[in-house]
Amino acid sequence: MEGIHKKQPPRHQEMSARTARTWQKGALPSEKKERRTWRTRPDPFAAVWAGEIEPVLREDPGGIIQATTILEWLDKRHPDQFKHLR
C-alpha cells in the first residue's frame, strides 16, 4: 500500500501559513471578542419576573413545570402583554 496518502482537504478549506502562525502565537479570534454588556432588546419579563415567575419556579424544585405552561399562565394573568413571545 505504498504511495497512499491521506486525503488532502480542498484548497479553499486550508488555512494559510500566516494565519496558522498568528493563531499559534496568541488567542483565537473567538477568545479575543469582548463580551457584550448591553441588552439588544428590552426584557419582556422584567415587570413580572421577581414577583410572579420566580415564586412559581421556586415552588417547582423538581423542574417539572414547562416554559409553555408558564407562558399560558402569564397569558391568562396579562392577556395582551406576552402574546408576541409565542
C-alpha positions in Angstrom: 0.0 0.0 0.0 2.8 2.3 -0.7 2.1 5.6 -2.3 -1.3 6.0 -0.5 -1.5 9.4 1.2 -4.1 11.0 3.5 -6.8 12.8 1.6 -6.0 16.5 1.4 -8.8 18.9 2.2 -9.9 21.1 -0.7 -7.7 24.1 -1.4 -10.4 26.5 -0.2 -10.5 24.9 3.3 -6.8 25.0 4.0 -5.5 27.6 6.5 -2.7 29.8 5.3 0.6 29.5 7.0 0.4 33.1 8.1 -3.0 32.6 9.8 -1.7 29.4 11.5 1.4 31.3 12.8 -0.9 34.1 14.1 -3.1 31.7 15.9 -0.2 29.7 17.4 1.2 32.9 18.9 -1.9 34.3 20.6 -5.5 33.9 21.4 -8.0 32.6 18.8 -10.4 35.2 17.3 -13.3 33.9 19.4 -11.2 34.4 22.5 -10.4 38.0 21.6 -14.0 39.0 21.4 -15.2 41.2 24.3 -18.4 40.1 26.0 -21.4 42.2 25.2 -22.7 44.1 28.3 -25.7 45.8 26.8 -29.1 44.4 26.0 -30.2 44.1 22.4 -33.8 44.5 23.3 -35.9 45.2 26.5 -36.5 42.2 28.8 -40.2 41.3 28.3 -40.3 39.6 31.7 -38.7 42.4 33.8 -42.0 43.6 35.2 -43.2 40.1 36.3 -40.1 38.0 36.9 -39.4 38.6 40.6 -43.0 38.9 41.8 -44.8 36.2 39.7 -42.5 33.9 37.7 -39.7 33.3 40.3 -42.1 32.2 43.1 -43.7 29.7 40.6 -40.3 28.3 39.7 -39.3 28.1 43.4 -42.4 26.0 44.2 -41.3 23.5 41.5 -38.0 22.1 42.9 -38.2 19.1 40.6 -38.2 21.3 37.5 -41.4 19.7 36.1 -43.2 22.8 35.1 -42.5 23.7 31.4 -41.9 27.1 29.9 -45.0 26.8 27.7 -47.1 26.3 30.9 -45.7 29.5 32.4 -46.4 31.4 29.2 -50.0 30.1 29.1 -50.4 31.2 32.8 -49.0 34.6 32.0 -51.4 34.9 29.1 -54.3 34.4 31.4 -53.0 36.9 34.0 -51.8 39.5 31.5 -53.8 38.9 28.3 -52.0 41.3 25.9 -48.6 41.5 27.3 -46.9 38.2 26.3 -48.6 37.1 23.1 -45.7 38.2 20.9 -43.4 35.7 22.6 -45.0 32.7 21.1 
